Amino acid sequence: MTIIDVFEERGNDAITRMRAGISDASGSLAQSIDYTVKESKGVYSFEITMEDYYKFVNDGRKPGGRPPIKNIEAYITEKGIDVNKPVQSKAKQVKAALKGLAPVKARIATKSHTALSDTLKNRRSIAFAIATKIGKYGYNGNKFFSNVVNPQWIESFYKDLEEAGLQDIEAQLDILIKA
């Protein structure tokens, strides 16, 4: 196995494991995870890239200040949360969306008919309630990145690179000796 093979194997494995650990509504974070391997004059570099907001998904957020309501509204839409159900169902949906936070009590007008403006108001109301709870209690991240790229993974990666480097050197020496 060559050094490049180790980078590719480890990169693909890390991407697969990180994507499996994410539950982002749009899937854009999971799809953004990638890696690059570069070589210049015998020096290799390996970089994992993804959307900047991965930090909040991975590490969570401490209490204090509300997150942007606009982002939560997008989350509600992407998750398909029905904002036009009676208050009891909405509270359960919000609670399920927040997993681990205190229950949310949102006052949402319900009518037998729902116009687009009612839907928008309801979505904003739920987003506001979620943002308020996150601001008050924070939330724990899911550690999708740090559960994969951790000290044990890095140490193992170095050992695999060391072995592959020795094999590459032996292969080059064999070529020189036979020439």
C-alpha positions as CSV (number, residue, x, y, z in Angstrom):
1,M,0.0,0.0,0.0
2,T,1.4,3.4,-1.0
3,I,1.2,6.7,1.0
4,I,-1.4,7.9,-1.5
5,D,-3.4,4.7,-0.9
6,V,-3.4,5.4,2.8
7,F,-4.6,9.0,2.4
8,E,-7.4,7.9,0.1
9,E,-8.5,4.9,2.3
10,R,-8.5,7.1,5.4
11,G,-10.2,10.0,3.7
12,N,-13.0,7.8,2.2
13,D,-13.4,6.1,5.6
14,A,-13.6,9.4,7.5
15,I,-16.1,10.8,5.1
16,T,-18.4,7.7,5.2
17,R,-18.3,7.6,9.0
18,M,-18.9,11.4,9.4
19,R,-21.8,11.4,7.0
20,A,-23.3,8.5,8.9
21,G,-23.1,10.5,12.1
22,I,-24.9,13.7,10.8
23,S,-28.6,14.3,10.8
24,D,-28.7,17.7,9.1
25,A,-32.0,18.6,7.6
26,S,-30.9,19.7,4.2
27,G,-28.1,17.2,3.8
28,S,-25.8,20.0,2.7
29,L,-23.3,19.6,5.5
30,A,-23.0,15.8,4.8
31,Q,-22.6,16.5,1.1
32,S,-20.0,19.2,1.7
33,I,-17.6,16.8,3.5
34,D,-14.6,16.1,1.3
35,Y,-10.9,15.6,1.6
36,T,-7.9,16.6,-0.6
37,V,-4.4,15.1,-0.8
38,K,-1.6,17.2,-2.3
39,E,2.0,16.3,-3.0
40,S,4.7,18.8,-3.7
41,K,8.4,17.9,-3.8
42,G,7.8,14.8,-1.7
43,V,5.7,16.6,1.0
44,Y,2.2,15.5,1.3
45,S,-0.8,17.3,2.8
46,F,-4.2,16.0,3.7
47,E,-7.1,18.2,4.4
48,I,-10.7,17.5,5.4
49,T,-13.1,20.3,4.3
50,M,-16.8,20.9,5.0
51,E,-19.3,23.7,5.6
52,D,-18.2,26.2,8.3
53,Y,-21.3,25.5,10.5
54,Y,-20.0,22.0,11.2
55,K,-18.6,23.4,14.5
56,F,-22.1,23.9,15.8
57,V,-23.4,20.5,14.7
58,N,-20.3,18.8,16.1
59,D,-19.7,20.8,19.3
60,G,-23.2,22.2,20.1
61,R,-23.9,25.6,21.5
62,K,-23.7,27.0,25.0
63,P,-26.6,28.9,26.5
64,G,-26.7,32.7,25.7
65,G,-28.2,34.6,22.8
66,R,-30.6,33.2,20.3
67,P,-29.4,31.6,17.1
68,P,-30.7,33.1,13.8
69,I,-34.4,32.5,13.5
70,K,-34.1,32.5,9.7
71,N,-31.9,29.4,9.9
72,I,-34.3,27.6,12.2
73,E,-37.2,28.4,9.8
74,A,-35.2,26.8,7.0
75,Y,-34.6,23.8,9.2
76,I,-38.4,23.5,10.0
77,T,-39.2,23.6,6.3
78,E,-36.5,21.1,5.3
79,K,-37.5,18.7,8.0
80,G,-41.1,18.9,6.8
81,I,-42.5,19.9,10.3
82,D,-46.2,20.6,9.8
83,V,-46.7,24.0,11.4
84,N,-50.4,24.0,10.9
85,K,-51.4,21.2,13.4
86,P,-53.0,21.9,16.8
87,V,-50.8,23.3,19.5
88,Q,-50.3,19.9,21.3
89,S,-48.9,18.3,18.1
90,K,-46.7,21.3,17.4
91,A,-45.2,21.2,20.9
92,K,-44.4,17.5,20.4
93,Q,-42.9,18.2,17.0
94,V,-40.7,21.0,18.4
95,K,-39.7,18.9,21.4
96,A,-38.7,16.0,19.0
97,A,-36.8,18.5,16.9
98,L,-34.9,19.7,19.8
99,K,-34.1,16.3,21.5
100,G,-32.9,16.9,25.0
101,L,-34.1,20.4,25.5
102,A,-36.9,21.4,27.9
103,P,-40.4,21.3,26.3
104,V,-41.4,24.2,24.2
105,K,-44.7,26.0,24.8
106,A,-45.6,27.8,21.6
107,R,-48.8,29.7,21.3
108,I,-49.9,29.2,17.7
109,A,-53.3,30.1,16.3
110,T,-55.0,27.2,14.7
111,K,-57.9,27.5,12.2
112,S,-59.8,25.1,10.1
113,H,-58.3,26.7,7.1
114,T,-54.7,27.8,6.8
115,A,-53.6,30.5,4.5
116,L,-50.0,30.9,3.4
117,S,-49.6,33.9,5.8
118,D,-50.8,31.7,8.7
119,T,-48.3,29.0,7.7
120,L,-45.5,31.6,7.6
121,K,-46.6,33.1,11.0
122,N,-46.8,29.6,12.5
123,R,-43.3,28.7,11.2
124,R,-41.8,31.9,12.5
125,S,-43.5,31.4,15.9
126,I,-42.1,27.8,16.2
127,A,-38.7,29.0,15.0
128,F,-38.8,31.8,17.6
129,A,-39.7,29.2,20.4
130,I,-36.9,26.9,19.3
131,A,-34.4,29.8,19.1
132,T,-35.5,31.0,22.6
133,K,-34.9,27.5,24.1
134,I,-31.6,27.1,22.4
135,G,-30.6,30.5,23.7
136,K,-31.7,29.7,27.2
137,Y,-30.4,26.1,27.4
138,G,-28.0,25.6,24.6
139,Y,-27.7,22.2,23.0
140,N,-25.2,19.4,22.8
141,G,-23.5,18.7,19.5
142,N,-23.6,15.2,18.0
143,K,-19.8,14.9,17.7
144,F,-20.0,13.5,14.2
145,F,-16.5,14.9,13.5
146,S,-14.7,14.5,16.8
147,N,-15.9,10.9,17.1
148,V,-14.1,10.1,13.9
149,V,-11.1,12.4,13.8
150,N,-9.8,11.8,17.3
151,P,-6.4,11.1,18.8
152,Q,-6.6,7.3,18.3
153,W,-7.6,7.9,14.6
154,I,-4.7,10.3,14.1
155,E,-2.2,7.9,15.8
156,S,-3.4,5.0,13.7
157,F,-3.3,7.2,10.6
158,Y,0.4,8.1,11.3
159,K,1.3,4.4,11.8
160,D,-0.3,3.5,8.5
161,L,1.6,6.3,6.8
162,E,4.8,5.2,8.3
163,E,4.3,1.6,7.1
164,A,3.3,2.9,3.6
165,G,6.3,5.2,3.5
166,L,8.7,2.4,4.3
167,Q,7.1,0.2,1.6
168,D,7.5,3.1,-0.9
169,I,11.1,3.5,0.0
170,E,11.7,-0.3,-0.3
171,A,10.0,-0.3,-3.7
172,Q,12.2,2.6,-4.9
173,L,15.3,0.9,-3.6
174,D,14.4,-2.3,-5.4
175,I,14.0,-0.3,-8.6
176,L,17.4,1.3,-8.1
177,I,19.1,-2.0,-7.3
178,K,17.7,-3.7,-10.4
179,A,18.6,-0.9,-12.7
